[in-house]
Amino acid sequence: MNLSYQKPLIIGCGSWGTGLATLISQNTTQVTMLGRGEVIDQINNDHRNSRYLPDVSLSKNIVATLDFQCAEEADVVLFAVPTSAIRETAENLSLFNIPVSTPFISCAKGIEKTSGKRMSEIISDSFPDNPVAVLSGPNHAEEIALQLPAAATIACAQQEVGEGLRDLFSTERFRAYTNEDIAGVELGGALKNIFAIAAGVATGLKLGDNAIAALVTRSLAEMTRLGVALGGDVATFSGLSGLGDLVTTCFSAHSRNHRVGLALAAGKTLDEAVAELGMVAEGVKNTQSIHEAARKIGARTPIIDVVYGMLYENVPPPVALDRLFGQAPRNEHE
């Protein structure tokens, strides 16, 4: 018999946290969201989150709070905050009496710049004895909240915990799979954001379908090559958290990273692009951390390199993409 989780806590009241709440509220009697600001009262009183998902009506079994102590009563905790806030959030949670049986799920995609650690590793720094899982896949919050069909991967080292979490997320319109490759699932989710920026630039520069298809295909090759070098299983990158998430993020209008690329192609600075977005685009900071990680192990990452050049070395987007497509020929499998 699988474990059953009925008292979930979601940390983060942004679009992703809210989307996840609408999903798992179908399988539990109550979902608690931990956040801050006026959105708390709005979720509790109006059953809406007008800043992030204004067109979605929230179920009445979704409640919000400012009080971290509620984590002591949860039987599963989801981290749906930006990657830059994961460490501080985990450290704050560690001040409370959370049972070692409570699993934590990282729903954020990136690696930490200062340490090079993945999000699950950062959570484990504060909770070394608790199970830590990862949720990743082609999942835009806007579509999840509207209960459109989707699928995702849940990576967890403990099979029974992973299967229980799979049941928590599974609905008639959301298919959850299990996977033991935590590193690969996390790395796919982090890397695809960088490639989405490149795809947005190529789209904005009107380079054509052929160029964009080539770019995304070579992005998958680069994701796999670097992901395996950093500890992932090669098979994972052809799955939902690799290829699936890459395709969605590179082509969807919902993709924040794709929209950053479009803005750069239109001649806007990085600061202007991020300000216009008004939300966190994880690929912007992840480009720094992953570029640095790749340099440390001597990995060849031409697409990541040109994105880094555009974001942090003031290389104009047309020049950066010309550099990418003008590279010397090589064997496709290298």
Order of alpha helices (4+ residues) and beta strands (2+ residues): beta-alpha-beta-beta-beta-alpha-beta-alpha-beta-alpha-beta-alpha-beta-alpha-alpha-alpha-alpha-alpha-alpha-alpha-alpha
